């Protein structure tokens, strides 16, 4: 029987190595997982060394991924639920392959199931699961892949899954807060936009079919407009311009900057704590900030870090972080607690964002009401014109 050499992590994170008899790499990896190990390398004694690398950014899309351009990806809420469940299974002692099989059977979304099939096959073949995750950018972001890969390296995937879930839940809470503030005015806008066209058709003497189809046409046009906007924001140039606009809009610029830098610092701290190289962690955390212009300015200092410049000095040269945040990171570098200081900086930004979001959330409904008022005035003027025409027709009879 062929002999395979392996390198793996035990449940305490300790690196172990040795040999195992198996018919192929898949069986060798399965044997190790049954013994409670997380294999990071499995190779035949006659084969050359197998190496894996973590890409600092999204992988080149496959033809299948290009076809999914028009399909919305996994929501932050669904991502958080998935990684929480995976962390619970791994903490309970279930092997990674068995945990992925359990999640595949109970998952509903076809995008996630498609990714889980690939992840399970990759794991059973003895390769890192993060390599399969990289092939599904619609499901997993580059930051999530990087955090999971770092957990694989140190044998603490359950901890990495919890960190990923925390970040996804934070994004979902921010989205939910915006939706709650805008729900009532948007609902009023939609209802009024459905009712007024019906009244307009009645006054203009339209047919019953026109009256019935008017709301349908309006809703169909609204859905189509939002979908076109969704597709346009996937175009890099348009997405970049939109992100740049958010940094200069009144009431929104300050909140946007704070939220993006909070995401960056939390992601950078988690990647640094997980042992990802500093320059690679900077690039991945920049992608996680959610704003392309800010990410571009942060990525420019990555070569300086690779040449040996300190993290605080490099970030200061980007002119993105405030003096207070740079001093916190510099203190962390000096005391050896940089990840802790970055998390404190993120908490400071989160508190500021929470305070400023109150003003922004108060302005958002006002802006929606202004749009609502403008639409109502337009509809009323159109109805008045029709009604005036009907009066003139009756007078001239």
Buried (B, 14 or more C-beta within 10 A) or exposed (E): EBEBBBBBBEBEEEEBEEEBEBEBBBBBBBBBBEEEBBBBBBBBEEEEEBEEEBBBBBBEBEEEBEEBEEEEBBBBBBBBBBBBBBBBBBBEEBBBBBBBBBBBEEBEBEBBBBBBBBBBBBBBBBBBBBBBBBBBBBBBBBBBBBBBBBBBBBBBBBBBBBBBBBBBBBBBEBEEBEEEBBEEBBEBBBEBBBEBBBBBBBBBEBEEEBBEBBBEEBEEEEEEEEEEEEEEEEEEEEEBBBBEEBBEEEBBBBBBBBBBBBBBBBBBBBBBBBEBBBBBBBBBBBBBBBBBBBBBBBBBBBEBBBEEBBBBBBBBBBEBBBEEBBBBBBBBBEEEEBBBBBBBBBEBBBEBBEEBBEEBBEBBBEEBBEEBEEBBEEBEEBBEEBEEEEEEEEEEE
